[in-house]
Amino acid sequence: MTMTDPIADMLTRVRNAQSAGKDTVSMPSSKKLIEIVRIMEQEGYIRGYDVIEGEPRATLEITLKYGPKKAKTIRGIKRISKPGLRIYAGKNDLPRVLGGLGTAIVSTSKGVMTDRDARKAGVGGEVIAYIW
């Protein structure tokens, strides 16, 4: 069976693994997923990630991060732009998640970056997801 939205699948796997208290979660890898996970690590939402080369396809393994007493670092993840309805934002219309406390992941012509980085670079693009 083919997957129509691998980004939504990855975000759901991370959300489910964190609510179940798992340490790691793995999924099929792609360049776009690696870039999204890189931003999640850079922003401090996850501890780290590894790309494990495999025969049919590489596997992306994410190490989740928890606070004291197993408190979640990711309060919420929401997929914004979907395959059936793409959501784009210009450089002046980039969203702020929770008034700047969260992060919007944006796919721009200069690569996948956060909303703050896109504002600094002066570019807009496809709003992939919100994380807070």
ABEGO torsion letter per residue (X at the ends): XBBABAAAAAAAAAAAAAAAGBABBBBBBBAAAAAAAAAAAAAGABABBBBBBBAABBBBBBBBBBBBGGBBABABBBBABBAABBBBBBAAABBBBGGGABBBBBBBAAEBBBAAAAAAAGBBEBBABBBX
